[in-house]
Amino acid sequence: MQFACLLLAAGRSRRMQGPNKLLLNVGEMSLVRRTASEIFKSSFSNRIAVTGYDGDSILSELQDLPFEIIHNPNHLSGMHSSIRAGLLALHDDVDAFFVCLGDQPYFHFSVLETMMNAFATLGNRKQICYPSYNGHRGQPVLIGADHISEILAHEDGDHGCQYLFQRYPNYVRAIEIADPRMGFDIDQPQDYQKYLESLSHG
């Protein structure tokens, strides 16, 4: 099966109350570059990063990595518009694609590998898979290519492709991931502080 990955890096980080969260330092690199570096460790037919707000700064973080960079001029209309922009750049032979968010400091490429293996075993391009730890849903989401035309026709908004989960519950699969940090993301200043404190505690 052929898989693609969309890295969404277009948001305004409003809840951070100032800095662009994707440019925050996590270890030796920015948050968005760390996510992109993990994505690079897996094999994809397409790797697409979608920029929007602060696009030049995000581009400077990613331009030397093997991503196709797509700028979404409609990013203010919500996450769905960035998913659409990424899908329009996909190859026609893709069986499924990830929607990856750039704000997860503990993101690890092994989650991608586990989910791709599970999707291939299911063997159905209608499947929608998400990682789970003890019943807690995380990111990224892996969406079968049979849903692409419906996504492209859907109105834009801030909730991504959540409507697919309601419309196709029989095709939604939780993929168990053995990492309690899997769902942690940085949205607000206290989230970043919590992450920094976890580093100081080893």
N, C-alpha and C positions, 0 to 999 in steps of 0.2 A: 504494500500500500504506500501511496505517496502522501506525505504530510507537509503542511505549511505552518508557519508561525507568524502571527501578527503581534507585534509589540506596540502597545498603545502608550504614547508619550506626548499627548497633546493637551492634557488638562491644565487648569489654571492653579491648582493647589490652593483653593480659597481657604480651606480649613487650617492651613499652616500659618495663616495670618502674617504673610510676608514672603519668605523665601520659597522658591520653587523646590518642592520636596524631592523631585527627581535629581536635583543637583546637589543634594546633601551628601556629605562625605560618609561613606560606610567602609571603614578600613582604609584601603589605599586607593579607592576610586569612588566615583559618584554612584548613587543608587541606581540610576538608569543604566550606567555602563556595567555595573555588576550584574544586573539582570540580563543585559544583552550578552555578556560574556558567558553566562550559564547557558543561554539559548544556543550559542555557537557550538557548545560541546555535543549537541545532538544533531543528527542528520535530517535536513529538511530540503524539500524541493524549492521552497521559497522561504526567505526570512525577510519580513517587511516591518519596518519601523515607521509608525505614523506620528508625525509631529504636528504641532499647532501653536499653542501659547509658548512663547520663549523659544521658538523653533530654531533660531540660529545657535543658541546655547546648547540645545539638545543635539543638534547636528554636529557641533564640535566635539561632543562626547562620543559620538557613534561613527563618524565618517571614515575611520580607518578599520572598522569592523565590516564583515561581509553581509551587510544588510542593504536592501533597497529602501531608500528613504523617500517616503511619500508625505508631502505637506498637505494637511487638511485645512483649507481656508474656512470651513464651516464648523470648526471645533467648538465654537461657543454654543452650538445647538445640542451638544451633548456627546456622550461616549459612542452612541450608535452611529453618528456621522463618521467617526474615526474608523469604526469597524467597516463601514461601507467603503470608505476610501481605500482601506487595505484590501478588501475583497476584490475591488475593481482591478487591482494589480496582480492578482493570483494567476497562476498557470491553470489551464483548462483541465489538466490531468490530476488535480489534487483530489484525494479521497476524503480528507478531513483537515481542519485547521484549528490551531490553538488561538485563543484570545488571551494574551499575557499582559498583565499590568506591571508597570515598572516600579511599583512602590513596596515590594516585598524584600526586605533585607536578608531573609533566610532562604530565599528561593534557590532551589538546587535542580540541576538538569535531570537528576534521577527521577523526579516526579514526571517529567515529560516522557522519559523512557517507559516508566511503568504504565502510564496512560496510553501511550501508543501501542504497547503490547496488548493491553486489555482491549482496545478498540479493534485491533487487527483480529483478535480472537473472536470478538462478536461478529465481525465481518459484515456489518450493515452500515451503509453510508447515511442512514437516518439517525444513528446513535448520537447522544449528547452525553459526554462524560465529564465528571468533575471529581477532584480529589477530596477525600474525607478522612478526618481523624476522630474516632470515637463519636461519629454522628455529626461532627462539625464540618460544614462545607467550606472549602477553600477555593483557591485559584491556582492555575488557570483552568479555563473551560476548553474542552475539545469538542468541536461541533462537526458533524458529518456534512459532506459537501452537498447532499440533497437539499439542505436548508438554505443554500446560498441565494437562490432566486427570491425566496420569501424574505430574507433579510434585506436584500437590495430594494425590495418594494415597500418595506415597512417605514413608517414615519420615524424621525429621529427623536432622541430623548436621552436622559441621563442614566438610564438603567440597562444599557447594553442590550443583550438578547434574552433578557429574563422572560419575555413572552413565550419563547420556545419551550421553556420548562412547564409553563401552564398548558400549552397547546398539545404537547407530545409527552405526557408523563410516562407512557409505556416504553419510550425510547431513552429515558433518562437513567443513567447508571452512575452510582457512587463508586469510586475506586479508592479503596482503603490505602492510606499512606501512613507509614509508621514514624511520623514526625509531628509532635505536638505544636511546633512552631509554624507549621505549614500555612495557617491562616492569618499569621501576623502581618499587618501592613502599617505603613506610616502615613497617616492622614493629618494628624494634629501635632503640635509641638510636644505634648506629653508622650506621644507614641515614640518620637525620636529620642526623647530623654530616656524612656524605658529601654530602648534598644542600646543606647550608650551605656546605661547602667548594667545591662546584661554583659557587655564586653568587659567592663571593669571587674565583674564577678567571675569571669572566665566561662 
